[in-house]
Amino acid sequence: MIKMKLRKLILISILISIIPFALYSYSESNDIGDLGSLLGAFSGIIAVVWFYRGLRLQSLQIEEQRIQFSKQHHIQYQDSLISFLKTASDRTEKNHEELLTALGLSHSGQLSVIYINSMNYYKVALESTDPNEVLSQIQEWMRIEGPCVKFMSSIKDIIVLHKKRLNIVEVSEEKDVVDYVYINSSHLLQQPFMSSYQVSVKMLSEQMMHLTPGRKAMILASRVAMTLIAPEGVIKKDKILEDIESAKSENKLIPKICEMIC
């Protein structure tokens, strides 16, 4: 098409070049300067025509480059999306299976019940002043809590990967992995590969988030109990005491066993 237009443009230029000679031949003037003036005027017209042709050609090239870049960007985005979906899907499936296996469950519908049952350990662990009893209850609690936290951590990694792929800037990084998943999971749950795990992620993150004060208190109780059981001087009490005072100043839940170390 460009070659065809170029031929037409050359033909037009030749025709325009002939016009001055035709006008001069029909004129009564014998002054060669008049022919030069006519040639100069029509040469300007030819220059304008070719200049317009150059601008038009450059515009077409820019538009073609834009289209090619758009296609390439779309292909790269599709490749990135397919790669992410495959990676995230494989990770989620693996981590979900590990969670169910660790908890001895046959399907994710049992997650809600077993996690609620873990609350049975809170009362004794947070109200007892016997370090051995506290550690015993927390050990049983961790058999459920540990795999759940690990699963939430894996989901957080996928959310971070998903947000980076979309160039979503992290406004603030939540320190607690459960809070992060609960707040940011909307970026992930809409993905097609998450359809089988939406209930697990949403339900578990919500339950764990609501129990955050108790979960943190259980961790503090375990640290205090281990300090009390350990030989004198093995575990320094300064940091434990500092954390207890900080929790009190923030009106957080304080385990009963903390009274034994103050």
C-alpha positions as CSV (number, residue, x, y, z in Angstrom):
1,M,0.0,0.0,0.0
2,I,2.8,2.4,0.9
3,K,4.6,1.5,-2.4
4,M,1.4,2.2,-4.3
5,K,0.9,5.6,-2.6
6,L,4.6,6.4,-3.3
7,R,4.0,5.8,-7.1
8,K,1.0,8.0,-7.1
9,L,2.9,10.7,-5.2
10,I,5.7,10.6,-7.8
11,L,3.2,10.8,-10.6
12,I,1.5,13.8,-9.0
13,S,4.9,15.4,-8.5
14,I,5.7,14.9,-12.2
15,L,2.4,16.4,-13.3
16,I,2.9,19.4,-11.0
17,S,6.4,19.8,-12.5
18,I,4.9,19.9,-16.0
19,I,2.3,22.6,-15.2
20,P,4.8,25.5,-15.2
21,F,6.1,24.5,-18.6
22,A,2.5,24.3,-19.9
23,L,1.6,27.7,-18.5
24,Y,4.7,29.2,-19.9
25,S,4.1,27.8,-23.3
26,Y,0.6,29.2,-23.5
27,S,1.7,32.6,-22.1
28,E,2.8,35.5,-24.4
29,S,5.9,36.1,-22.3
30,N,9.3,35.2,-23.8
31,D,11.1,36.0,-20.5
32,I,12.9,32.9,-19.2
33,G,12.7,34.5,-15.7
34,D,8.9,34.0,-15.7
35,L,9.4,30.2,-16.3
36,G,11.9,30.2,-13.3
37,S,9.3,31.9,-11.1
38,L,6.6,29.4,-12.1
39,L,9.1,26.5,-11.4
40,G,9.9,28.0,-8.0
41,A,6.3,28.3,-7.1
42,F,5.3,24.8,-8.1
43,S,8.5,23.4,-6.5
44,G,7.2,24.7,-3.2
45,I,3.9,22.9,-3.8
46,I,5.8,19.7,-4.5
47,A,7.9,20.2,-1.3
48,V,4.7,20.7,0.8
49,V,3.2,17.5,-0.7
50,W,6.3,15.5,0.1
51,F,6.5,17.0,3.5
52,Y,2.9,16.0,4.3
53,R,3.7,12.6,2.9
54,G,6.7,12.3,5.4
55,L,4.6,13.4,8.3
56,R,1.8,10.9,7.4
57,L,4.3,8.1,7.0
58,Q,5.9,8.9,10.4
59,S,2.4,9.0,12.0
60,L,1.6,5.6,10.6
61,Q,4.9,4.1,11.8
62,I,4.2,5.5,15.3
63,E,0.7,4.1,15.3
64,E,2.0,0.7,14.2
65,Q,4.7,0.7,16.9
66,R,2.0,1.6,19.5
67,I,-0.2,-1.3,18.3
68,Q,2.8,-3.7,18.4
69,F,3.8,-2.5,21.9
70,S,0.2,-2.9,23.1
71,K,0.1,-6.5,21.7
72,Q,3.4,-7.3,23.3
73,H,2.3,-5.9,26.6
74,H,-0.9,-7.9,26.5
75,I,1.0,-11.1,25.7
76,Q,3.5,-10.4,28.5
77,Y,0.6,-9.7,30.9
78,Q,-1.1,-13.0,29.8
79,D,2.1,-14.9,30.3
80,S,2.6,-13.3,33.7
81,L,-1.0,-14.1,34.7
82,I,-0.7,-17.7,33.6
83,S,2.6,-18.2,35.3
84,F,1.3,-16.6,38.5
85,L,-1.9,-18.7,38.5
86,K,0.0,-21.9,38.0
87,T,2.6,-21.1,40.7
88,A,0.0,-19.8,43.2
89,S,-2.4,-22.7,42.5
90,D,0.3,-25.3,43.1
91,R,1.4,-23.6,46.3
92,T,-2.1,-23.2,47.7
93,E,-3.1,-26.8,46.9
94,K,0.1,-28.1,48.5
95,N,-0.2,-25.9,51.6
96,H,-3.9,-26.7,52.0
97,E,-3.2,-30.4,51.9
98,E,-0.4,-30.0,54.5
99,L,-2.9,-28.2,56.7
100,L,-5.5,-30.9,56.5
101,T,-2.9,-33.6,57.0
102,A,-1.4,-31.9,60.0
103,L,-4.8,-31.5,61.7
104,G,-5.9,-35.0,60.7
105,L,-8.9,-33.7,58.6
106,S,-10.5,-35.2,55.5
107,H,-11.9,-32.0,54.1
108,S,-11.8,-28.2,54.8
109,G,-15.3,-28.2,56.1
110,Q,-14.0,-29.5,59.4
111,L,-11.6,-26.6,59.9
112,S,-14.1,-24.3,61.6
113,V,-15.1,-26.9,64.2
114,I,-11.5,-28.0,65.1
115,Y,-10.3,-24.4,65.4
116,I,-13.2,-23.5,67.7
117,N,-12.3,-26.6,69.7
118,S,-8.8,-25.2,70.2
119,M,-10.4,-22.5,72.5
120,N,-10.8,-25.2,75.1
121,Y,-7.1,-24.8,75.9
122,Y,-7.3,-21.1,76.4
123,K,-9.2,-21.1,79.8
124,V,-6.7,-23.4,81.6
125,A,-3.6,-21.9,80.0
126,L,-4.6,-18.3,80.7
127,E,-6.0,-18.8,84.2
128,S,-3.6,-21.3,85.7
129,T,-0.5,-20.4,87.7
130,D,1.1,-23.8,87.3
131,P,3.8,-23.5,84.6
132,N,3.7,-27.2,83.8
133,E,-0.1,-27.1,83.3
134,V,0.2,-24.0,81.3
135,L,2.8,-25.5,78.9
136,S,0.8,-28.7,78.6
137,Q,-2.3,-26.8,77.5
138,I,-0.3,-24.6,75.1
139,Q,1.4,-27.7,73.6
140,E,-2.0,-29.1,72.8
141,W,-3.2,-25.7,71.5
142,M,-0.1,-25.4,69.2
143,R,-1.0,-28.7,67.5
144,I,-3.9,-26.8,65.9
145,E,-2.6,-23.2,66.0
146,G,0.8,-24.1,64.4
147,P,-0.5,-25.6,61.1
148,C,-3.1,-22.8,60.8
149,V,-0.4,-20.1,61.2
150,K,1.8,-21.8,58.7
151,F,-1.1,-22.0,56.2
152,M,-1.9,-18.3,56.7
153,S,1.8,-17.5,56.1
154,S,1.7,-19.3,52.8
155,I,-1.4,-17.4,51.8
156,K,0.3,-14.1,52.7
157,D,3.2,-15.0,50.5
158,I,0.9,-15.5,47.6
159,I,-1.0,-12.3,48.3
160,V,2.3,-10.4,48.3
161,L,3.3,-12.0,45.0
162,H,-0.1,-11.2,43.5
163,K,0.1,-7.5,44.6
164,K,3.6,-7.2,43.2
165,R,2.5,-8.6,39.9
166,L,-0.2,-5.9,39.8
167,N,2.2,-3.2,41.0
168,I,0.1,-2.6,44.0
169,V,2.2,-0.7,46.6
170,E,2.0,-1.9,50.2
171,V,0.7,1.0,52.3
172,S,1.6,-0.7,55.5
173,E,2.9,-4.2,56.3
174,E,0.8,-5.8,59.0
175,K,3.1,-7.6,61.5
176,D,0.6,-10.3,62.4
177,V,0.3,-12.6,59.4
178,V,-3.4,-13.4,60.2
179,D,-4.4,-9.7,60.2
180,Y,-2.5,-9.3,56.9
181,V,-4.4,-12.1,55.2
182,Y,-7.8,-11.0,56.6
183,I,-7.3,-7.4,55.4
184,N,-5.7,-8.2,52.0
185,S,-7.2,-11.5,51.0
186,S,-9.7,-9.7,48.7
187,H,-6.8,-9.2,46.3
188,L,-6.6,-13.0,46.0
189,L,-9.9,-14.6,46.6
190,Q,-11.4,-13.4,43.3
191,Q,-8.8,-15.5,41.4
192,P,-10.4,-18.6,39.7
193,F,-7.9,-21.0,41.3
194,M,-9.0,-19.9,44.8
195,S,-12.6,-21.1,44.4
196,S,-11.8,-24.4,46.3
197,Y,-10.0,-22.6,49.1
198,Q,-12.1,-19.4,49.6
199,V,-13.9,-20.9,52.6
200,S,-10.8,-22.1,54.3
201,V,-8.9,-18.8,53.9
202,K,-11.8,-16.5,54.7
203,M,-13.2,-18.5,57.6
204,L,-9.9,-19.4,59.2
205,S,-8.4,-15.9,58.9
206,E,-11.6,-14.4,60.4
207,Q,-11.7,-16.8,63.4
208,M,-8.0,-16.3,64.1
209,M,-8.2,-12.6,63.8
210,H,-11.0,-12.4,66.3
211,L,-8.9,-14.5,68.7
212,T,-5.8,-12.4,68.2
213,P,-5.8,-11.0,71.8
214,G,-6.1,-14.6,73.2
215,R,-3.5,-16.0,70.8
216,K,-1.0,-13.3,71.8
217,A,-1.7,-14.0,75.5
218,M,-1.1,-17.7,75.0
219,I,2.4,-16.9,73.5
220,L,3.2,-14.7,76.4
221,A,2.0,-17.4,78.9
222,S,4.2,-20.0,77.3
223,R,7.3,-17.6,77.5
224,V,6.6,-16.9,81.2
225,A,6.0,-20.6,82.0
226,M,9.3,-21.6,80.3
227,T,11.1,-18.9,82.2
228,L,9.7,-20.2,85.5
229,I,10.6,-23.8,84.7
230,A,14.1,-23.1,83.4
231,P,17.0,-23.1,85.8
232,E,17.8,-19.7,87.3
233,G,19.6,-17.4,84.9
234,V,19.1,-19.5,81.8
235,I,16.4,-17.2,80.5
236,K,16.7,-13.5,81.3
237,K,13.6,-12.1,82.9
238,D,14.1,-8.5,81.9
239,K,12.6,-8.8,78.4
240,I,9.6,-10.9,79.8
241,L,8.9,-8.3,82.5
242,E,9.2,-5.5,79.9
243,D,6.7,-7.2,77.6
244,I,4.3,-7.8,80.5
245,E,4.4,-4.1,81.5
246,S,3.9,-3.1,77.8
247,A,0.8,-5.4,77.6
248,K,-0.6,-4.0,80.8
249,S,-0.2,-0.4,79.5
250,E,-2.0,-1.3,76.3
251,N,-4.8,-3.1,78.3
252,K,-4.1,-6.4,76.6
253,L,-5.1,-9.7,78.0
254,I,-2.6,-10.8,80.7
255,P,-2.3,-14.5,81.6
256,K,-2.6,-15.3,85.3
257,I,0.8,-16.9,85.4
258,C,2.4,-13.6,84.8
259,E,1.8,-12.8,88.4
260,M,4.3,-15.5,89.3
261,I,7.2,-13.8,87.7
262,C,6.5,-10.2,88.7
